Amino acid sequence: MELKEGDLVITLDKAENIRAVAGGVKSNVLGVIVSTSAHFDTMNVFGILIDGQIYYLFEDEFKKVEEEC
């Protein structure tokens, strides 16, 4: 899946289990990608703006909204 800044995404159930953002990110929450340049080891990390706060999530913790349409 190709992701770029400005893409609308929705969080998956897996995002609720992230200890670093416990209580901050729920599943099925709409956000927008604002950063694509972060990396952890060999994995891409994306900055997702949700309710005015940026959360850094791995690609398997959200999906593009456009793929459902």
Summary of the structure (lengths in Angstrom):
residues: 69
radius of gyration: 11.0
end to end distance: 15.0
largest distance: 32.6
contacts: 180
relative contact order: 0.31
helix: 22%
strand: 46%
